[in-house]
């Protein structure tokens, strides 16, 4: 059975070395490589790999932070690869499947792959414990943007994906609405919208029980009847 694999590391030489070590294994199919966590998350969502090798020390978003941002229901087998063995305990606390030290020893890599083969039936990765997100990996065009969760006004989804709206503009993210709702203080106000409580300036009530939120930046966000009661109660309205 083919193991569809991604490599995420900000060092090109490290990616090339690991790819070379994986080449002799006939059941390993390398789908692609990424140079940072944001690109890596996009490739994980696009390709839905079975196995991901990810460096821990990467610019802006570390491998450990990236792991906590992934949807646990679609989690591939995550193997951390790093030169710093002091991260080992943290790695396993974050539900990494395995941990490899650089330079990667071929025999140690072989053991990891054998564990993956055994674990694939049945799946053995435990659900990731939800942790609060401190910042969101986003992009706009060719610009990668790391947005503090405190600067988010609202998040919405449409046919093109999930978008993060701030006072300065809107950005695309690979995170799902479900993940954002579970791991941040963003409140569900509509099937396709999450709202930041401190961004709410007004709640305009409409016939039928729904309404519209006006943010401090002047943006209008819909509120469906299903979520209106919770929104009102958050601010002490009955």
Backbone as numpy.savetxt, mean C-alpha at the origin, in Angstrom:
# Nx Ny Nz CAx CAy CAz Cx Cy Cz
4.77 -25.56 -10.65 3.93 -24.36 -10.65 4.81 -23.11 -10.65
4.59 -22.23 -11.60 5.41 -21.03 -11.73 5.17 -20.06 -10.58
6.26 -19.51 -10.06 6.18 -18.50 -8.99 6.45 -17.14 -9.63
5.41 -16.34 -9.78 5.52 -15.04 -10.44 6.12 -14.05 -9.44
7.23 -13.41 -9.82 8.09 -12.71 -8.86 8.40 -11.28 -9.28
8.48 -10.39 -8.27 8.93 -9.01 -8.48 10.14 -8.74 -7.59
11.01 -7.83 -8.04 12.16 -7.39 -7.26 12.07 -5.88 -7.07
12.11 -5.42 -5.80 12.00 -3.99 -5.50 13.24 -3.58 -4.70
14.07 -2.74 -5.29 15.30 -2.29 -4.62 15.77 -1.03 -5.33
16.21 -0.04 -4.55 16.64 1.22 -5.18 18.04 1.12 -5.77
18.74 0.01 -5.54 20.08 -0.17 -6.11 20.02 -1.11 -7.31
20.41 -0.60 -8.47 20.36 -1.39 -9.70 21.23 -2.64 -9.60
22.42 -2.50 -9.04 23.32 -3.65 -8.94 22.72 -4.74 -8.06
22.03 -4.34 -7.00 21.40 -5.32 -6.11 20.28 -6.05 -6.84
19.50 -5.32 -7.65 18.43 -5.96 -8.42 19.01 -6.95 -9.42
20.07 -6.53 -10.11 20.70 -7.40 -11.11 21.27 -8.66 -10.46
21.89 -8.50 -9.30 22.50 -9.64 -8.62 21.44 -10.64 -8.20
20.34 -10.15 -7.63 19.28 -11.06 -7.19 18.63 -11.75 -8.40
18.42 -11.00 -9.47 17.84 -11.59 -10.68 18.74 -12.70 -11.21
20.05 -12.48 -11.13 21.00 -13.49 -11.59 20.94 -14.75 -10.73
20.79 -14.55 -9.42 20.70 -15.69 -8.51 19.41 -16.49 -8.73
18.36 -15.82 -9.17 17.07 -16.48 -9.39 17.00 -17.20 -10.73
17.88 -16.83 -11.64 17.82 -17.36 -13.01 17.86 -18.89 -13.10
18.66 -19.59 -12.27 18.72 -21.05 -12.39 17.44 -21.78 -11.99
16.53 -21.10 -11.30 15.33 -21.76 -10.81 14.24 -21.71 -11.90
13.92 -22.85 -12.45 13.00 -22.93 -13.59 11.59 -22.45 -13.26
11.19 -22.54 -11.99 9.82 -22.18 -11.64 9.68 -20.70 -11.27
10.76 -19.94 -11.34 10.70 -18.51 -11.03 10.55 -17.70 -12.32
9.49 -16.91 -12.37 9.26 -15.99 -13.50 9.32 -14.56 -12.97
10.36 -13.82 -13.36 10.51 -12.43 -12.91 9.64 -11.53 -13.79
8.62 -10.96 -13.20 7.66 -10.12 -13.92 8.22 -8.72 -14.18
9.10 -8.26 -13.28 9.65 -6.93 -13.44 10.43 -6.50 -12.22
11.00 -5.30 -12.29 11.79 -4.74 -11.21 11.35 -3.30 -10.97
11.45 -2.86 -9.72 11.09 -1.48 -9.37 12.20 -0.87 -8.53
12.39 0.44 -8.67 13.49 1.14 -7.99 13.05 1.84 -6.72
11.76 1.82 -6.40 11.28 2.43 -5.15 9.94 1.82 -4.78
9.46 2.17 -3.59 8.26 1.54 -3.07 7.01 1.93 -3.85
6.94 3.16 -4.32 5.75 3.60 -5.05 5.63 2.84 -6.37
6.74 2.75 -7.11 6.72 1.96 -8.34 6.42 0.49 -8.03
6.98 0.01 -6.92 6.76 -1.38 -6.53 5.31 -1.68 -6.23
4.64 -0.78 -5.51 3.23 -0.98 -5.20 2.39 -0.99 -6.46
2.74 -0.12 -7.42 2.00 -0.08 -8.69 2.14 -1.41 -9.42
3.34 -1.97 -9.40 3.57 -3.25 -10.09 2.90 -4.40 -9.36
2.86 -4.34 -8.03 2.16 -5.38 -7.27 0.68 -5.37 -7.61
0.09 -4.18 -7.65 -1.33 -4.07 -7.99 -1.61 -4.47 -9.43
-0.66 -4.19 -10.32 -0.85 -4.50 -11.73 -0.69 -5.99 -12.03
0.36 -6.59 -11.49 0.71 -7.97 -11.85 0.21 -9.03 -10.87
-0.12 -8.61 -9.64 -0.57 -9.57 -8.63 0.42 -10.75 -8.52
1.69 -10.48 -8.16 2.71 -11.53 -8.12 2.48 -12.49 -6.96
3.15 -13.64 -7.05 3.12 -14.60 -5.95 4.17 -14.26 -4.89
5.29 -13.71 -5.34 6.45 -13.49 -4.48 7.08 -12.14 -4.79
7.46 -11.41 -3.74 8.12 -10.11 -3.91 9.36 -10.06 -3.01
10.51 -9.77 -3.62 11.72 -9.49 -2.86 11.84 -7.97 -2.76
11.93 -7.44 -1.53 11.94 -5.99 -1.36 13.02 -5.56 -0.38
13.77 -4.53 -0.77 14.78 -3.95 0.11 14.08 -3.19 1.23
14.71 -3.10 2.40 14.12 -2.35 3.50 14.48 -0.87 3.40
15.77 -0.57 3.25 16.21 0.82 3.23 16.06 1.40 1.82
14.95 2.13 1.60 14.73 2.80 0.32 14.31 4.24 0.59
14.55 5.16 -0.34 14.21 6.57 -0.13 12.71 6.79 0.11
12.40 7.68 1.04 11.05 8.17 1.34 10.16 7.11 1.98
9.95 5.98 1.32 9.11 4.93 1.89 9.94 3.65 1.98
10.11 3.14 3.19 10.91 1.94 3.36 10.11 0.70 2.97
10.82 -0.41 2.83 10.14 -1.67 2.53 9.16 -2.06 3.59
9.50 -1.81 4.87 8.60 -2.14 5.97 7.34 -1.29 5.90
7.49 0.01 5.62 6.32 0.89 5.49 5.47 0.45 4.31
6.10 0.07 3.20 5.36 -0.37 2.03 4.53 -1.60 2.35
5.09 -2.53 3.11 4.37 -3.75 3.47 3.09 -3.43 4.22
3.15 -2.44 5.12 1.97 -2.09 5.91 0.89 -1.40 5.09
1.25 -0.94 3.87 0.29 -0.26 3.01 -0.45 -1.20 2.06
-0.01 -2.43 1.96 -0.61 -3.37 1.02 -1.89 -3.98 1.59
-2.80 -4.33 0.70 -4.04 -4.97 1.09 -3.74 -6.40 1.56
-4.00 -6.72 2.83 -3.66 -8.06 3.34 -4.40 -9.18 2.63
-5.54 -8.89 2.03 -6.30 -9.92 1.34 -5.67 -10.31 0.00
-4.77 -9.46 -0.50 -4.10 -9.76 -1.77 -2.58 -9.76 -1.60
-2.13 -10.08 -0.39 -0.72 -9.99 -0.06 0.09 -11.11 -0.71
1.11 -10.76 -1.50 2.02 -11.81 -2.00 2.97 -12.23 -0.88
3.78 -13.23 -1.12 4.81 -13.61 -0.17 5.90 -12.55 -0.22
6.10 -11.84 0.89 7.05 -10.73 0.94 8.34 -11.18 1.62
9.45 -11.05 0.91 10.76 -11.42 1.45 11.63 -10.17 1.48
12.02 -9.74 2.69 12.90 -8.58 2.81 14.34 -8.98 2.50
15.02 -8.09 1.77 16.43 -8.29 1.43 17.17 -7.03 1.85
18.12 -7.14 2.78 18.79 -5.96 3.31 20.17 -6.29 3.84
20.99 -5.26 3.98 22.33 -5.45 4.53 22.35 -5.27 6.04
21.21 -4.92 6.64 21.17 -4.59 8.05 20.36 -5.62 8.81
21.04 -6.53 9.51 20.32 -7.61 10.18 19.57 -7.16 11.41
19.80 -5.91 11.89 19.05 -5.44 13.05 17.58 -5.23 12.73
17.24 -5.23 11.43 15.84 -5.07 11.02 15.07 -6.39 11.07
15.75 -7.47 11.37 15.12 -8.79 11.28 13.88 -8.90 12.14
13.98 -8.49 13.41 12.84 -8.63 14.32 11.67 -7.81 13.82
11.93 -6.55 13.42 10.86 -5.70 12.91 10.23 -6.30 11.67
11.07 -6.88 10.81 10.56 -7.47 9.57 9.55 -8.56 9.86
9.88 -9.44 10.78 8.96 -10.54 11.06 7.74 -10.07 11.84
7.89 -9.02 12.65 6.73 -8.44 13.33 5.74 -7.89 12.32
6.23 -7.45 11.17 5.37 -6.90 10.13 4.84 -8.00 9.19
5.04 -9.24 9.57 4.52 -10.38 8.79 5.23 -10.57 7.46
6.51 -10.26 7.42 7.30 -10.66 6.26 7.36 -12.17 6.21
7.37 -12.73 5.02 7.42 -14.18 4.89 8.82 -14.71 5.22
9.83 -13.96 4.79 11.21 -14.37 5.08 12.11 -13.15 5.03
13.39 -13.35 5.31 14.34 -12.27 5.48 15.70 -12.75 4.98
16.29 -12.03 4.03 17.59 -12.39 3.48 18.58 -11.25 3.69
19.81 -11.61 4.07 20.86 -10.61 4.23 21.68 -10.47 2.95
22.06 -9.24 2.65 22.96 -8.98 1.53 24.41 -9.15 2.00
25.29 -9.68 1.16 24.99 -10.30 -0.13 24.25 -11.61 0.06
23.28 -11.85 -0.79 22.42 -13.02 -0.65 23.20 -14.29 -0.99
23.17 -15.25 -0.07 23.83 -16.53 -0.29 22.90 -17.43 -1.10
23.39 -18.04 -2.17 22.54 -18.90 -3.03 21.82 -19.99 -2.25
22.52 -20.63 -1.29 21.88 -21.71 -0.54 20.75 -21.18 0.36
20.94 -19.97 0.89 19.88 -19.38 1.73 18.69 -19.00 0.86
18.94 -18.47 -0.32 17.87 -18.13 -1.26 17.09 -19.39 -1.65
17.80 -20.47 -1.87 17.15 -21.73 -2.23 16.19 -22.19 -1.15
16.59 -22.03 0.11 15.71 -22.41 1.23 14.46 -21.54 1.27
14.63 -20.25 0.99 13.47 -19.35 0.94 12.49 -19.78 -0.14
12.99 -20.09 -1.31 12.12 -20.50 -2.41 11.41 -21.81 -2.10
12.10 -22.71 -1.42 11.46 -23.97 -1.05 10.34 -23.72 -0.05
10.54 -22.80 0.87 9.48 -22.42 1.81 8.27 -21.86 1.07
8.54 -21.05 0.05 7.44 -20.48 -0.74 6.66 -21.59 -1.43
7.37 -22.54 -2.02 6.70 -23.65 -2.72 5.79 -24.43 -1.77
6.29 -24.70 -0.59 5.51 -25.46 0.40 4.31 -24.64 0.87
4.54 -23.34 1.08 3.50 -22.49 1.67 2.37 -22.13 0.71
2.61 -22.25 -0.58 1.59 -21.83 -1.54 0.34 -22.68 -1.47
0.44 -23.89 -0.96 -0.73 -24.74 -0.80 -0.71 -25.42 0.56
-1.54 -25.01 1.49 -2.43 -23.85 1.40 -1.67 -22.55 1.73
-2.23 -21.38 1.38 -1.58 -20.12 1.75 -1.38 -20.03 3.25
-0.25 -19.51 3.66 0.04 -19.48 5.09 0.38 -18.10 5.63
0.22 -17.06 4.81 0.51 -15.72 5.32 -0.63 -15.26 6.21
-0.31 -14.87 7.43 -1.32 -14.37 8.35 -1.74 -12.95 7.96
-2.99 -12.59 8.23 -3.44 -11.22 7.92 -2.56 -10.19 8.62
-2.24 -9.15 7.92 -1.41 -8.09 8.47 -2.20 -7.27 9.48
-1.60 -6.99 10.62 -2.24 -6.16 11.63 -2.30 -4.73 11.10
-3.52 -4.16 11.11 -3.68 -2.81 10.58 -2.93 -1.80 11.43
-2.17 -0.93 10.80 -1.44 0.12 11.50 -1.80 1.45 10.86
-1.81 2.52 11.65 -2.15 3.82 11.09 -1.14 4.24 10.03
-1.65 4.76 8.93 -0.78 5.29 7.87 -0.39 6.72 8.23
0.90 7.02 8.13 1.36 8.37 8.40 1.46 9.21 7.13
1.69 8.56 6.01 1.75 9.27 4.74 1.33 8.32 3.63
0.95 8.88 2.49 0.44 8.10 1.38 1.36 8.22 0.17
1.68 7.11 -0.48 2.47 7.16 -1.71 1.57 7.51 -2.89
1.86 8.61 -3.54 1.00 9.09 -4.63 1.85 9.46 -5.85
1.16 9.76 -6.92 1.86 10.20 -8.13 0.95 11.10 -8.96
1.58 11.95 -9.75 0.85 12.77 -10.72 1.77 12.92 -11.92
1.39 12.31 -13.04 2.28 12.28 -14.19 3.53 11.48 -13.86
4.68 12.10 -14.04 5.95 11.43 -13.74 6.50 11.83 -12.37
5.68 12.53 -11.58 6.11 12.98 -10.27 5.59 12.04 -9.18
6.52 11.53 -8.37 6.14 10.72 -7.22 5.98 11.65 -6.01
4.90 11.51 -5.29 4.59 12.43 -4.20 4.27 11.63 -2.94
4.90 12.00 -1.83 4.60 11.39 -0.53 3.81 12.42 0.27
2.53 12.14 0.53 1.63 13.11 1.15 1.33 12.70 2.59
1.64 13.55 3.57 1.26 13.25 4.95 -0.25 13.07 5.06
-0.68 12.09 5.82 -2.11 11.81 5.92 -2.87 13.02 6.47
-2.19 13.85 7.27 -2.84 15.03 7.85 -3.20 16.08 6.80
-2.54 16.02 5.60 -2.81 17.00 4.55 -3.91 16.55 3.60
-4.40 15.34 3.77 -5.45 14.82 2.89 -6.80 15.39 3.30
-7.54 15.95 2.33 -8.90 16.43 2.61 -9.90 15.30 2.39
-9.79 14.63 1.23 -10.68 13.51 0.95 -10.03 12.61 -0.09
-10.58 11.43 -0.22 -10.10 10.46 -1.20 -11.31 9.93 -1.96
-11.18 9.73 -3.25 -12.31 9.21 -4.01 -11.83 8.26 -5.09
-12.72 7.39 -5.52 -12.39 6.44 -6.58 -13.30 6.66 -7.78
-12.75 6.42 -8.96 -13.54 6.43 -10.19 -12.98 5.35 -11.11
-13.38 5.34 -12.36 -12.96 4.29 -13.27 -11.45 4.30 -13.50
-10.81 5.43 -13.28 -9.37 5.52 -13.53 -8.53 5.13 -12.32
-9.17 4.96 -11.14 -8.42 4.57 -9.96 -8.82 5.35 -8.72
-7.88 5.41 -7.76 -8.13 6.08 -6.48 -7.33 7.38 -6.44
-7.97 8.46 -6.04 -7.36 9.79 -6.07 -7.36 10.41 -4.68
-6.26 11.07 -4.33 -6.09 11.73 -3.05 -6.17 13.24 -3.27
-7.13 13.89 -2.63 -7.32 15.33 -2.81 -6.78 16.08 -1.59
-5.93 17.07 -1.86 -5.41 17.95 -0.82 -5.79 19.38 -1.16
-5.40 20.32 -0.31 -5.71 21.72 -0.57 -4.96 22.24 -1.79
-3.90 21.51 -2.22 -3.08 21.98 -3.34 -3.30 21.20 -4.63
-4.15 20.17 -4.59 -4.39 19.42 -5.81 -4.75 17.98 -5.56
-4.93 17.23 -6.65 -5.33 15.83 -6.57 -4.23 14.95 -7.14
-4.03 13.80 -6.50 -2.97 12.88 -6.89 -3.53 11.46 -6.96
-2.88 10.62 -7.75 -3.29 9.22 -7.89 -2.52 8.37 -6.88
-3.18 7.35 -6.30 -2.52 6.43 -5.39 -2.88 4.99 -5.73
-1.97 4.07 -5.41 -2.21 2.64 -5.62 -2.95 2.02 -4.44
-3.08 2.75 -3.35 -3.80 2.23 -2.19 -5.30 2.14 -2.49
-5.97 1.16 -1.91 -7.40 1.02 -2.12 -8.17 1.82 -1.08
-9.43 2.12 -1.38 -10.27 2.82 -0.40 -10.40 1.98 0.88
-10.49 0.68 0.72 -10.63 -0.20 1.88 -9.41 -0.10 2.79
-8.23 -0.12 2.20 -7.00 0.00 2.99 -6.93 1.35 3.69
-7.28 2.41 2.98 -7.24 3.75 3.57 -8.25 3.89 4.70
-9.42 3.29 4.54 -10.43 3.38 5.59 -9.99 2.62 6.83
-9.35 1.47 6.64 -8.93 0.64 7.76 -7.71 1.17 8.48
-6.84 1.90 7.77 -5.56 2.25 8.36 -5.32 3.76 8.48
-6.42 4.50 8.51 -6.30 5.94 8.73 -7.58 6.42 9.42
-7.61 7.71 9.74 -8.79 8.31 10.37 -9.80 8.81 9.33
-9.54 8.56 8.06 -10.48 8.97 7.02 -11.81 8.26 7.22
-12.90 9.03 7.12 -14.24 8.49 7.36 -14.95 8.21 6.05
-15.69 7.13 6.00 -16.50 6.84 4.82 -17.71 7.77 4.82
-17.92 8.48 3.71 -19.08 9.35 3.60 -19.92 8.98 2.37
-19.38 8.11 1.54 -20.04 7.71 0.31 -19.36 6.44 -0.17
-20.02 5.67 -0.98 -19.44 4.42 -1.47 -18.09 4.66 -2.16
-17.93 5.83 -2.76 -16.70 6.13 -3.51 -15.85 7.22 -2.87
-16.21 7.66 -1.65 -15.50 8.77 -1.02 -15.16 8.49 0.44
-13.97 8.95 0.85 -13.57 9.03 2.25 -13.24 10.48 2.55
-13.56 10.94 3.76 -13.35 12.34 4.11 -12.51 12.45 5.37
-11.68 13.48 5.43 -10.91 13.79 6.64 -11.78 14.67 7.53
-11.99 14.28 8.77 -12.90 15.01 9.65 -12.51 16.47 9.81
-11.21 16.73 10.01 -10.80 18.13 10.23 -10.85 18.98 8.96
-11.12 18.34 7.81 -11.25 19.10 6.57 -12.68 19.60 6.35
-13.62 19.14 7.15 -15.03 19.48 6.95 -15.32 20.88 7.50
-15.82 21.75 6.63 -16.22 23.11 7.04 -17.72 23.19 7.22
-18.50 22.57 6.31 -19.96 22.59 6.37 -20.52 21.25 5.92
-21.70 20.93 6.43 -22.45 19.77 5.95 -23.82 20.29 5.51
-24.07 20.25 4.23 -25.33 20.74 3.68 -26.29 19.57 3.52
-27.39 19.60 4.25 -28.37 18.52 4.23 -29.27 18.64 3.00
-29.64 17.49 2.45 -30.50 17.45 1.28 -31.69 16.55 1.53
-32.72 16.71 0.72 -33.88 15.84 0.85 -33.50 14.40 0.56
-34.11 13.49 1.30 -33.81 12.08 1.11 -32.79 11.55 2.09
-32.19 12.43 2.90 -31.27 11.98 3.94 -29.80 12.11 3.58
-29.49 12.41 2.34 -28.11 12.59 1.94 -27.67 14.02 2.12
-26.55 14.37 1.52 -26.09 15.74 1.65 -24.78 15.95 0.93
-24.15 17.07 1.26 -22.89 17.43 0.63 -22.00 18.12 1.65
-20.74 17.72 1.67 -19.76 18.34 2.55 -19.00 19.40 1.77
-18.78 20.53 2.42 -17.91 21.57 1.86 -16.64 21.59 2.70
-15.49 21.37 2.07 -14.22 21.33 2.80 -13.69 22.75 3.01
-12.67 22.87 3.86 -12.08 24.18 4.11 -11.39 24.73 2.87
-11.04 23.84 1.94 -10.43 24.30 0.68 -11.49 24.63 -0.37
-12.77 24.49 0.00 -13.85 24.84 -0.92 -14.29 23.72 -1.84
-13.90 22.48 -1.54 -14.28 21.35 -2.38 -15.60 20.73 -1.88
-16.43 20.29 -2.83 -17.71 19.66 -2.49 -17.55 18.14 -2.55
-17.99 17.47 -1.50 -17.88 16.02 -1.40 -19.25 15.45 -1.06
-19.75 14.48 -1.81 -21.08 13.93 -1.53 -21.13 13.09 -0.26
-22.28 13.12 0.40 -22.53 12.26 1.56 -23.80 11.48 1.28
-23.72 10.17 1.30 -24.91 9.35 1.06 -25.70 9.19 2.35
-26.94 8.86 2.20 -27.83 8.70 3.36 -27.28 7.66 4.33
-26.66 6.62 3.82 -26.14 5.53 4.64 -25.10 6.00 5.66
-24.30 7.02 5.29 -23.20 7.45 6.16 -23.45 8.79 6.84
-24.59 9.43 6.55 -24.85 10.75 7.10 -24.91 10.75 8.63
-25.55 9.75 9.23 -25.71 9.71 10.68 -24.36 9.69 11.38
-23.43 8.85 10.89 -22.11 8.76 11.51 -21.33 10.06 11.37
-21.47 10.71 10.22 -20.79 11.99 9.99 -21.31 13.05 10.97
-22.62 13.13 11.10 -23.22 14.12 12.00 -22.83 13.84 13.46
-22.87 12.58 13.86 -22.55 12.23 15.22 -21.10 12.52 15.57
-20.23 12.45 14.59 -18.80 12.75 14.82 -18.63 14.16 15.38
-19.54 15.06 15.01 -19.43 16.45 15.44 -20.49 16.83 16.48
-21.17 15.84 17.02 -22.13 16.08 18.09 -23.54 16.44 17.65
-23.81 16.28 16.33 -25.17 16.53 15.84 -26.02 15.28 15.99
-27.28 15.47 16.24 -28.19 14.33 16.39 -28.91 14.05 15.08
